[in-house]
Amino acid sequence: MNYPIPKNSQEMIALRQQPLNEELVATAIAGVVQIARSRSQSLDELKAEVLADDNLLDLAQRLWLSDVVAQAWENLL
């Protein structure tokens, strides 16, 4: 199943209705990158958001996700 890359927060929230799989996660990451760019955020600003402490991911997971987001940023030019 192909998912369209979300272009706004509402489309990102709508992804929650889909069953979780690798393709959905990749789509969500691509959406985060595109939404950040549409808001004129820099990669460093986006990475700072990913690295911010939260209750969902530990530091190692946030570092890994930050790297994945950076790779997506570079590949979605």
PDB file of N, CA, C and O in Angstrom:
ATOM      1  N   MET A   1       0.847  -1.166   0.000  1.00  0.00           N
ATOM      2  CA  MET A   1       0.000   0.000   0.000  1.00  0.00           C
ATOM      3  C   MET A   1       0.898   1.236   0.000  1.00  0.00           C
ATOM      4  O   MET A   1       1.818   1.332   0.812  1.00  0.00           O
ATOM      5  N   ASN A   2       0.645   2.153  -0.877  1.00  0.00           N
ATOM      6  CA  ASN A   2       1.380   3.402  -0.933  1.00  0.00           C
ATOM      7  C   ASN A   2       0.597   4.481  -0.211  1.00  0.00           C
ATOM      8  O   ASN A   2      -0.606   4.637  -0.418  1.00  0.00           O
ATOM      9  N   TYR A   3       1.292   5.224   0.641  1.00  0.00           N
ATOM     10  CA  TYR A   3       0.673   6.316   1.373  1.00  0.00           C
ATOM     11  C   TYR A   3       1.173   7.631   0.784  1.00  0.00           C
ATOM     12  O   TYR A   3       2.365   7.757   0.500  1.00  0.00           O
ATOM     13  N   PRO A   4       0.289   8.615   0.593  1.00  0.00           N
ATOM     14  CA  PRO A   4       0.775   9.925   0.160  1.00  0.00           C
ATOM     15  C   PRO A   4       1.538  10.591   1.308  1.00  0.00           C
ATOM     16  O   PRO A   4       1.181  10.431   2.475  1.00  0.00           O
ATOM     17  N   ILE A   5       2.579  11.331   0.970  1.00  0.00           N
ATOM     18  CA  ILE A   5       3.352  12.034   1.991  1.00  0.00           C
ATOM     19  C   ILE A   5       2.503  13.177   2.533  1.00  0.00           C
ATOM     20  O   ILE A   5       2.017  14.007   1.765  1.00  0.00           O
ATOM     21  N   PRO A   6       2.322  13.226   3.849  1.00  0.00           N
ATOM     22  CA  PRO A   6       1.499  14.280   4.443  1.00  0.00           C
ATOM     23  C   PRO A   6       2.084  15.667   4.165  1.00  0.00           C
ATOM     24  O   PRO A   6       3.299  15.863   4.190  1.00  0.00           O
ATOM     25  N   LYS A   7       1.192  16.620   3.900  1.00  0.00           N
ATOM     26  CA  LYS A   7       1.610  17.986   3.609  1.00  0.00           C
ATOM     27  C   LYS A   7       1.255  18.942   4.739  1.00  0.00           C
ATOM     28  O   LYS A   7       1.651  20.107   4.713  1.00  0.00           O
ATOM     29  N   ASN A   8       0.513  18.461   5.728  1.00  0.00           N
ATOM     30  CA  ASN A   8       0.136  19.321   6.852  1.00  0.00           C
ATOM     31  C   ASN A   8      -0.163  18.447   8.068  1.00  0.00           C
ATOM     32  O   ASN A   8      -0.181  17.218   7.989  1.00  0.00           O
ATOM     33  N   SER A   9      -0.394  19.116   9.184  1.00  0.00           N
ATOM     34  CA  SER A   9      -0.613  18.393  10.441  1.00  0.00           C
ATOM     35  C   SER A   9      -1.847  17.500  10.401  1.00  0.00           C
ATOM     36  O   SER A   9      -1.846  16.412  10.976  1.00  0.00           O
ATOM     37  N   GLN A  10      -2.897  17.955   9.726  1.00  0.00           N
ATOM     38  CA  GLN A  10      -4.127  17.161   9.656  1.00  0.00           C
ATOM     39  C   GLN A  10      -3.885  15.848   8.914  1.00  0.00           C
ATOM     40  O   GLN A  10      -4.369  14.793   9.325  1.00  0.00           O
ATOM     41  N   GLU A  11      -3.136  15.922   7.824  1.00  0.00           N
ATOM     42  CA  GLU A  11      -2.824  14.696   7.080  1.00  0.00           C
ATOM     43  C   GLU A  11      -1.918  13.785   7.898  1.00  0.00           C
ATOM     44  O   GLU A  11      -2.021  12.561   7.814  1.00  0.00           O
ATOM     45  N   MET A  12      -1.034  14.381   8.685  1.00  0.00           N
ATOM     46  CA  MET A  12      -0.158  13.578   9.546  1.00  0.00           C
ATOM     47  C   MET A  12      -0.994  12.851  10.606  1.00  0.00           C
ATOM     48  O   MET A  12      -0.771  11.671  10.877  1.00  0.00           O
ATOM     49  N   ILE A  13      -1.940  13.553  11.192  1.00  0.00           N
ATOM     50  CA  ILE A  13      -2.805  12.945  12.208  1.00  0.00           C
ATOM     51  C   ILE A  13      -3.643  11.825  11.599  1.00  0.00           C
ATOM     52  O   ILE A  13      -3.907  10.819  12.257  1.00  0.00           O
ATOM     53  N   ALA A  14      -4.057  11.996  10.361  1.00  0.00           N
ATOM     54  CA  ALA A  14      -4.867  10.972   9.691  1.00  0.00           C
ATOM     55  C   ALA A  14      -4.103   9.659   9.530  1.00  0.00           C
ATOM     56  O   ALA A  14      -4.714   8.596   9.424  1.00  0.00           O
ATOM     57  N   LEU A  15      -2.782   9.725   9.511  1.00  0.00           N
ATOM     58  CA  LEU A  15      -1.988   8.487   9.399  1.00  0.00           C
ATOM     59  C   LEU A  15      -2.226   7.560  10.593  1.00  0.00           C
ATOM     60  O   LEU A  15      -2.035   6.348  10.487  1.00  0.00           O
ATOM     61  N   ARG A  16      -2.635   8.116  11.702  1.00  0.00           N
ATOM     62  CA  ARG A  16      -2.872   7.296  12.898  1.00  0.00           C
ATOM     63  C   ARG A  16      -3.964   6.258  12.675  1.00  0.00           C
ATOM     64  O   ARG A  16      -4.042   5.269  13.404  1.00  0.00           O
ATOM     65  N   GLN A  17      -4.791   6.477  11.688  1.00  0.00           N
ATOM     66  CA  GLN A  17      -5.885   5.544  11.408  1.00  0.00           C
ATOM     67  C   GLN A  17      -5.418   4.311  10.639  1.00  0.00           C
ATOM     68  O   GLN A  17      -6.165   3.343  10.500  1.00  0.00           O
ATOM     69  N   GLN A  18      -4.194   4.347  10.145  1.00  0.00           N
ATOM     70  CA  GLN A  18      -3.665   3.247   9.340  1.00  0.00           C
ATOM     71  C   GLN A  18      -2.943   2.239  10.228  1.00  0.00           C
ATOM     72  O   GLN A  18      -2.428   2.602  11.286  1.00  0.00           O
ATOM     73  N   PRO A  19      -2.902   0.986   9.810  1.00  0.00           N
ATOM     74  CA  PRO A  19      -2.138  -0.003  10.577  1.00  0.00           C
ATOM     75  C   PRO A  19      -0.647   0.311  10.498  1.00  0.00           C
ATOM     76  O   PRO A  19      -0.134   0.668   9.438  1.00  0.00           O
ATOM     77  N   LEU A  20       0.029   0.177  11.609  1.00  0.00           N
ATOM     78  CA  LEU A  20       1.447   0.509  11.697  1.00  0.00           C
ATOM     79  C   LEU A  20       2.294  -0.508  10.938  1.00  0.00           C
ATOM     80  O   LEU A  20       2.191  -1.715  11.153  1.00  0.00           O
ATOM     81  N   ASN A  21       3.127   0.008  10.051  1.00  0.00           N
ATOM     82  CA  ASN A  21       4.096  -0.828   9.347  1.00  0.00           C
ATOM     83  C   ASN A  21       5.263   0.054   8.931  1.00  0.00           C
ATOM     84  O   ASN A  21       5.227   1.266   9.139  1.00  0.00           O
ATOM     85  N   GLU A  22       6.291  -0.537   8.349  1.00  0.00           N
ATOM     86  CA  GLU A  22       7.501   0.203   7.985  1.00  0.00           C
ATOM     87  C   GLU A  22       7.222   1.305   6.972  1.00  0.00           C
ATOM     88  O   GLU A  22       7.793   2.392   7.066  1.00  0.00           O
ATOM     89  N   GLU A  23       6.358   1.039   6.013  1.00  0.00           N
ATOM     90  CA  GLU A  23       6.039   2.029   4.990  1.00  0.00           C
ATOM     91  C   GLU A  23       5.336   3.243   5.610  1.00  0.00           C
ATOM     92  O   GLU A  23       5.598   4.381   5.219  1.00  0.00           O
ATOM     93  N   LEU A  24       4.463   3.003   6.558  1.00  0.00           N
ATOM     94  CA  LEU A  24       3.772   4.105   7.227  1.00  0.00           C
ATOM     95  C   LEU A  24       4.767   4.956   8.013  1.00  0.00           C
ATOM     96  O   LEU A  24       4.669   6.183   8.002  1.00  0.00           O
ATOM     97  N   VAL A  25       5.714   4.330   8.686  1.00  0.00           N
ATOM     98  CA  VAL A  25       6.727   5.079   9.440  1.00  0.00           C
ATOM     99  C   VAL A  25       7.570   5.922   8.484  1.00  0.00           C
ATOM    100  O   VAL A  25       7.839   7.089   8.765  1.00  0.00           O
ATOM    101  N   ALA A  26       7.985   5.349   7.369  1.00  0.00           N
ATOM    102  CA  ALA A  26       8.767   6.098   6.378  1.00  0.00           C
ATOM    103  C   ALA A  26       7.963   7.270   5.825  1.00  0.00           C
ATOM    104  O   ALA A  26       8.505   8.357   5.625  1.00  0.00           O
ATOM    105  N   THR A  27       6.689   7.054   5.582  1.00  0.00           N
ATOM    106  CA  THR A  27       5.813   8.124   5.100  1.00  0.00           C
ATOM    107  C   THR A  27       5.704   9.240   6.133  1.00  0.00           C
ATOM    108  O   THR A  27       5.744  10.419   5.783  1.00  0.00           O
ATOM    109  N   ALA A  28       5.568   8.873   7.392  1.00  0.00           N
ATOM    110  CA  ALA A  28       5.467   9.867   8.458  1.00  0.00           C
ATOM    111  C   ALA A  28       6.751  10.687   8.562  1.00  0.00           C
ATOM    112  O   ALA A  28       6.700  11.905   8.729  1.00  0.00           O
ATOM    113  N   ILE A  29       7.889  10.025   8.465  1.00  0.00           N
ATOM    114  CA  ILE A  29       9.167  10.742   8.526  1.00  0.00           C
ATOM    115  C   ILE A  29       9.291  11.697   7.350  1.00  0.00           C
ATOM    116  O   ILE A  29       9.711  12.840   7.528  1.00  0.00           O
ATOM    117  N   ALA A  30       8.936  11.251   6.158  1.00  0.00           N
ATOM    118  CA  ALA A  30       8.966  12.127   4.984  1.00  0.00           C
ATOM    119  C   ALA A  30       8.016  13.308   5.178  1.00  0.00           C
ATOM    120  O   ALA A  30       8.338  14.432   4.791  1.00  0.00           O
ATOM    121  N   GLY A  31       6.866  13.066   5.764  1.00  0.00           N
ATOM    122  CA  GLY A  31       5.915  14.141   6.038  1.00  0.00           C
ATOM    123  C   GLY A  31       6.462  15.151   7.018  1.00  0.00           C
ATOM    124  O   GLY A  31       6.289  16.355   6.832  1.00  0.00           O
ATOM    125  N   VAL A  32       7.125  14.673   8.069  1.00  0.00           N
ATOM    126  CA  VAL A  32       7.730  15.577   9.050  1.00  0.00           C
ATOM    127  C   VAL A  32       8.748  16.485   8.370  1.00  0.00           C
ATOM    128  O   VAL A  32       8.792  17.686   8.637  1.00  0.00           O
ATOM    129  N   VAL A  33       9.562  15.910   7.495  1.00  0.00           N
ATOM    130  CA  VAL A  33      10.567  16.702   6.778  1.00  0.00           C
ATOM    131  C   VAL A  33       9.885  17.738   5.890  1.00  0.00           C
ATOM    132  O   VAL A  33      10.268  18.908   5.900  1.00  0.00           O
ATOM    133  N   GLN A  34       8.888  17.324   5.130  1.00  0.00           N
ATOM    134  CA  GLN A  34       8.225  18.267   4.227  1.00  0.00           C
ATOM    135  C   GLN A  34       7.486  19.368   4.989  1.00  0.00           C
ATOM    136  O   GLN A  34       7.510  20.527   4.575  1.00  0.00           O
ATOM    137  N   ILE A  35       6.842  19.023   6.075  1.00  0.00           N
ATOM    138  CA  ILE A  35       6.142  20.030   6.872  1.00  0.00           C
ATOM    139  C   ILE A  35       7.143  21.009   7.476  1.00  0.00           C
ATOM    140  O   ILE A  35       6.896  22.215   7.495  1.00  0.00           O
ATOM    141  N   ALA A  36       8.263  20.503   7.966  1.00  0.00           N
ATOM    142  CA  ALA A  36       9.296  21.387   8.526  1.00  0.00           C
ATOM    143  C   ALA A  36       9.802  22.352   7.464  1.00  0.00           C
ATOM    144  O   ALA A  36       9.971  23.541   7.735  1.00  0.00           O
ATOM    145  N   ARG A  37      10.044  21.853   6.264  1.00  0.00           N
ATOM    146  CA  ARG A  37      10.502  22.728   5.185  1.00  0.00           C
ATOM    147  C   ARG A  37       9.455  23.770   4.829  1.00  0.00           C
ATOM    148  O   ARG A  37       9.789  24.925   4.565  1.00  0.00           O
ATOM    149  N   SER A  38       8.191  23.367   4.819  1.00  0.00           N
ATOM    150  CA  SER A  38       7.133  24.320   4.473  1.00  0.00           C
ATOM    151  C   SER A  38       7.020  25.432   5.519  1.00  0.00           C
ATOM    152  O   SER A  38       6.514  26.517   5.234  1.00  0.00           O
ATOM    153  N   ARG A  39       7.495  25.149   6.724  1.00  0.00           N
ATOM    154  CA  ARG A  39       7.501  26.137   7.802  1.00  0.00           C
ATOM    155  C   ARG A  39       8.834  26.893   7.860  1.00  0.00           C
ATOM    156  O   ARG A  39       9.087  27.659   8.790  1.00  0.00           O
ATOM    157  N   SER A  40       9.673  26.667   6.857  1.00  0.00           N
ATOM    158  CA  SER A  40      11.004  27.300   6.770  1.00  0.00           C
ATOM    159  C   SER A  40      11.911  26.931   7.934  1.00  0.00           C
ATOM    160  O   SER A  40      12.782  27.710   8.323  1.00  0.00           O
ATOM    161  N   GLN A  41      11.705  25.741   8.489  1.00  0.00           N
ATOM    162  CA  GLN A  41      12.597  25.261   9.534  1.00  0.00           C
ATOM    163  C   GLN A  41      13.876  24.754   8.891  1.00  0.00           C
ATOM    164  O   GLN A  41      13.868  24.285   7.753  1.00  0.00           O
ATOM    165  N   SER A  42      14.959  24.849   9.620  1.00  0.00           N
ATOM    166  CA  SER A  42      16.215  24.279   9.164  1.00  0.00           C
ATOM    167  C   SER A  42      16.314  22.832   9.656  1.00  0.00           C
ATOM    168  O   SER A  42      15.558  22.401  10.526  1.00  0.00           O
ATOM    169  N   LEU A  43      17.251  22.109   9.085  1.00  0.00           N
ATOM    170  CA  LEU A  43      17.477  20.741   9.544  1.00  0.00           C
ATOM    171  C   LEU A  43      17.899  20.745  11.011  1.00  0.00           C
ATOM    172  O   LEU A  43      17.464  19.889  11.781  1.00  0.00           O
ATOM    173  N   ASP A  44      18.728  21.686  11.398  1.00  0.00           N
ATOM    174  CA  ASP A  44      19.161  21.752  12.802  1.00  0.00           C
ATOM    175  C   ASP A  44      17.986  21.991  13.745  1.00  0.00           C
ATOM    176  O   ASP A  44      17.940  21.412  14.831  1.00  0.00           O
ATOM    177  N   GLU A  45      17.043  22.829  13.348  1.00  0.00           N
ATOM    178  CA  GLU A  45      15.861  23.072  14.182  1.00  0.00           C
ATOM    179  C   GLU A  45      15.011  21.810  14.304  1.00  0.00           C
ATOM    180  O   GLU A  45      14.509  21.491  15.382  1.00  0.00           O
ATOM    181  N   LEU A  46      14.855  21.098  13.192  1.00  0.00           N
ATOM    182  CA  LEU A  46      14.073  19.862  13.218  1.00  0.00           C
ATOM    183  C   LEU A  46      14.760  18.807  14.080  1.00  0.00           C
ATOM    184  O   LEU A  46      14.109  18.119  14.866  1.00  0.00           O
ATOM    185  N   LYS A  47      16.062  18.686  13.930  1.00  0.00           N
ATOM    186  CA  LYS A  47      16.799  17.710  14.745  1.00  0.00           C
ATOM    187  C   LYS A  47      16.693  18.050  16.229  1.00  0.00           C
ATOM    188  O   LYS A  47      16.599  17.152  17.065  1.00  0.00           O
ATOM    189  N   ALA A  48      16.708  19.342  16.560  1.00  0.00           N
ATOM    190  CA  ALA A  48      16.564  19.749  17.962  1.00  0.00           C
ATOM    191  C   ALA A  48      15.214  19.302  18.509  1.00  0.00           C
ATOM    192  O   ALA A  48      15.124  18.871  19.658  1.00  0.00           O
ATOM    193  N   GLU A  49      14.169  19.400  17.700  1.00  0.00           N
ATOM    194  CA  GLU A  49      12.844  18.929  18.133  1.00  0.00           C
ATOM    195  C   GLU A  49      12.852  17.427  18.372  1.00  0.00           C
ATOM    196  O   GLU A  49      12.287  16.943  19.353  1.00  0.00           O
ATOM    197  N   VAL A  50      13.494  16.694  17.471  1.00  0.00           N
ATOM    198  CA  VAL A  50      13.551  15.232  17.610  1.00  0.00           C
ATOM    199  C   VAL A  50      14.343  14.841  18.855  1.00  0.00           C
ATOM    200  O   VAL A  50      14.004  13.878  19.543  1.00  0.00           O
ATOM    201  N   LEU A  51      15.397  15.597  19.132  1.00  0.00           N
ATOM    202  CA  LEU A  51      16.260  15.265  20.263  1.00  0.00           C
ATOM    203  C   LEU A  51      15.724  15.749  21.606  1.00  0.00           C
ATOM    204  O   LEU A  51      16.259  15.386  22.654  1.00  0.00           O
ATOM    205  N   ALA A  52      14.678  16.561  21.582  1.00  0.00           N
ATOM    206  CA  ALA A  52      14.103  17.061  22.834  1.00  0.00           C
ATOM    207  C   ALA A  52      13.607  15.888  23.671  1.00  0.00           C
ATOM    208  O   ALA A  52      13.034  14.931  23.149  1.00  0.00           O
ATOM    209  N   ASP A  53      13.832  15.977  24.957  1.00  0.00           N
ATOM    210  CA  ASP A  53      13.433  14.910  25.879  1.00  0.00           C
ATOM    211  C   ASP A  53      11.923  14.735  25.861  1.00  0.00           C
ATOM    212  O   ASP A  53      11.170  15.708  25.865  1.00  0.00           O
ATOM    213  N   ASP A  54      11.496  13.485  25.841  1.00  0.00           N
ATOM    214  CA  ASP A  54      10.068  13.174  25.909  1.00  0.00           C
ATOM    215  C   ASP A  54       9.879  11.864  26.659  1.00  0.00           C
ATOM    216  O   ASP A  54      10.850  11.236  27.082  1.00  0.00           O
ATOM    217  N   ASN A  55       8.654  11.465  26.818  1.00  0.00           N
ATOM    218  CA  ASN A  55       8.347  10.239  27.561  1.00  0.00           C
ATOM    219  C   ASN A  55       8.239   9.012  26.666  1.00  0.00           C
ATOM    220  O   ASN A  55       8.017   7.905  27.155  1.00  0.00           O
ATOM    221  N   LEU A  56       8.397   9.204  25.343  1.00  0.00           N
ATOM    222  CA  LEU A  56       8.224   8.078  24.424  1.00  0.00           C
ATOM    223  C   LEU A  56       9.528   7.369  24.088  1.00  0.00           C
ATOM    224  O   LEU A  56       9.586   6.140  24.061  1.00  0.00           O
ATOM    225  N   LEU A  57      10.575   8.151  23.833  1.00  0.00           N
ATOM    226  CA  LEU A  57      11.834   7.582  23.373  1.00  0.00           C
ATOM    227  C   LEU A  57      12.959   7.922  24.335  1.00  0.00           C
ATOM    228  O   LEU A  57      12.992   9.009  24.912  1.00  0.00           O
ATOM    229  N   ASP A  58      13.884   6.975  24.502  1.00  0.00           N
ATOM    230  CA  ASP A  58      15.056   7.289  25.316  1.00  0.00           C
ATOM    231  C   ASP A  58      16.079   8.015  24.441  1.00  0.00           C
ATOM    232  O   ASP A  58      15.862   8.173  23.239  1.00  0.00           O
ATOM    233  N   LEU A  59      17.178   8.451  25.026  1.00  0.00           N
ATOM    234  CA  LEU A  59      18.160   9.252  24.305  1.00  0.00           C
ATOM    235  C   LEU A  59      18.728   8.502  23.100  1.00  0.00           C
ATOM    236  O   LEU A  59      18.872   9.088  22.027  1.00  0.00           O
ATOM    237  N   ALA A  60      19.050   7.235  23.254  1.00  0.00           N
ATOM    238  CA  ALA A  60      19.608   6.459  22.137  1.00  0.00           C
ATOM    239  C   ALA A  60      18.623   6.399  20.970  1.00  0.00           C
ATOM    240  O   ALA A  60      19.023   6.529  19.813  1.00  0.00           O
ATOM    241  N   GLN A  61      17.357   6.205  21.264  1.00  0.00           N
ATOM    242  CA  GLN A  61      16.336   6.157  20.214  1.00  0.00           C
ATOM    243  C   GLN A  61      16.167   7.516  19.545  1.00  0.00           C
ATOM    244  O   GLN A  61      16.002   7.589  18.327  1.00  0.00           O
ATOM    245  N   ARG A  62      16.206   8.599  20.333  1.00  0.00           N
ATOM    246  CA  ARG A  62      16.091   9.938  19.757  1.00  0.00           C
ATOM    247  C   ARG A  62      17.284  10.261  18.870  1.00  0.00           C
ATOM    248  O   ARG A  62      17.123  10.887  17.822  1.00  0.00           O
ATOM    249  N   LEU A  63      18.481   9.842  19.277  1.00  0.00           N
ATOM    250  CA  LEU A  63      19.673  10.052  18.444  1.00  0.00           C
ATOM    251  C   LEU A  63      19.547   9.300  17.131  1.00  0.00           C
ATOM    252  O   LEU A  63      19.864   9.836  16.069  1.00  0.00           O
ATOM    253  N   TRP A  64      19.081   8.050  17.202  1.00  0.00           N
ATOM    254  CA  TRP A  64      18.894   7.251  15.990  1.00  0.00           C
ATOM    255  C   TRP A  64      17.861   7.915  15.084  1.00  0.00           C
ATOM    256  O   TRP A  64      18.080   8.038  13.879  1.00  0.00           O
ATOM    257  N   LEU A  65      16.741   8.340  15.654  1.00  0.00           N
ATOM    258  CA  LEU A  65      15.696   8.977  14.864  1.00  0.00           C
ATOM    259  C   LEU A  65      16.192  10.285  14.257  1.00  0.00           C
ATOM    260  O   LEU A  65      15.833  10.615  13.127  1.00  0.00           O
ATOM    261  N   SER A  66      16.997  11.021  14.981  1.00  0.00           N
ATOM    262  CA  SER A  66      17.569  12.259  14.458  1.00  0.00           C
ATOM    263  C   SER A  66      18.412  11.978  13.216  1.00  0.00           C
ATOM    264  O   SER A  66      18.351  12.725  12.239  1.00  0.00           O
ATOM    265  N   ASP A  67      19.192  10.906  13.253  1.00  0.00           N
ATOM    266  CA  ASP A  67      19.991  10.514  12.083  1.00  0.00           C
ATOM    267  C   ASP A  67      19.094  10.129  10.907  1.00  0.00           C
ATOM    268  O   ASP A  67      19.373  10.492   9.765  1.00  0.00           O
ATOM    269  N   VAL A  68      18.032   9.404  11.185  1.00  0.00           N
ATOM    270  CA  VAL A  68      17.097   9.001  10.126  1.00  0.00           C
ATOM    271  C   VAL A  68      16.440  10.233   9.500  1.00  0.00           C
ATOM    272  O   VAL A  68      16.301  10.312   8.280  1.00  0.00           O
ATOM    273  N   VAL A  69      16.039  11.186  10.332  1.00  0.00           N
ATOM    274  CA  VAL A  69      15.426  12.413   9.828  1.00  0.00           C
ATOM    275  C   VAL A  69      16.427  13.188   8.967  1.00  0.00           C
ATOM    276  O   VAL A  69      16.061  13.719   7.919  1.00  0.00           O
ATOM    277  N   ALA A  70      17.674  13.253   9.400  1.00  0.00           N
ATOM    278  CA  ALA A  70      18.704  13.951   8.614  1.00  0.00           C
ATOM    279  C   ALA A  70      18.909  13.272   7.260  1.00  0.00           C
ATOM    280  O   ALA A  70      19.067  13.953   6.247  1.00  0.00           O
ATOM    281  N   GLN A  71      18.910  11.946   7.235  1.00  0.00           N
ATOM    282  CA  GLN A  71      19.044  11.224   5.970  1.00  0.00           C
ATOM    283  C   GLN A  71      17.848  11.498   5.066  1.00  0.00           C
ATOM    284  O   GLN A  71      18.010  11.692   3.862  1.00  0.00           O
ATOM    285  N   ALA A  72      16.657  11.515   5.638  1.00  0.00           N
ATOM    286  CA  ALA A  72      15.457  11.809   4.847  1.00  0.00           C
ATOM    287  C   ALA A  72      15.528  13.231   4.303  1.00  0.00           C
ATOM    288  O   ALA A  72      15.157  13.477   3.156  1.00  0.00           O
ATOM    289  N   TRP A  73      16.001  14.165   5.117  1.00  0.00           N
ATOM    290  CA  TRP A  73      16.126  15.558   4.694  1.00  0.00           C
ATOM    291  C   TRP A  73      17.011  15.643   3.444  1.00  0.00           C
ATOM    292  O   TRP A  73      16.672  16.329   2.480  1.00  0.00           O
ATOM    293  N   GLU A  74      18.132  14.948   3.474  1.00  0.00           N
ATOM    294  CA  GLU A  74      19.073  14.985   2.353  1.00  0.00           C
ATOM    295  C   GLU A  74      18.514  14.274   1.119  1.00  0.00           C
ATOM    296  O   GLU A  74      18.744  14.713  -0.008  1.00  0.00           O
ATOM    297  N   ASN A  75      17.792  13.195   1.325  1.00  0.00           N
ATOM    298  CA  ASN A  75      17.278  12.409   0.189  1.00  0.00           C
ATOM    299  C   ASN A  75      16.020  12.982  -0.433  1.00  0.00           C
ATOM    300  O   ASN A  75      15.677  12.629  -1.561  1.00  0.00           O
ATOM    301  N   LEU A  76      15.319  13.867   0.283  1.00  0.00           N
ATOM    302  CA  LEU A  76      14.072  14.427  -0.238  1.00  0.00           C
ATOM    303  C   LEU A  76      14.261  15.822  -0.804  1.00  0.00           C
ATOM    304  O   LEU A  76      13.319  16.614  -0.833  1.00  0.00           O
ATOM    305  N   LEU A  77      15.466  16.129  -1.255  1.00  0.00           N
ATOM    306  CA  LEU A  77      15.726  17.459  -1.828  1.00  0.00           C
ATOM    307  C   LEU A  77      14.969  17.702  -3.066  1.00  0.00           C
ATOM    308  O   LEU A  77      15.086  18.775  -3.660  1.00  0.00           O
TER     309      LEU A  77
END
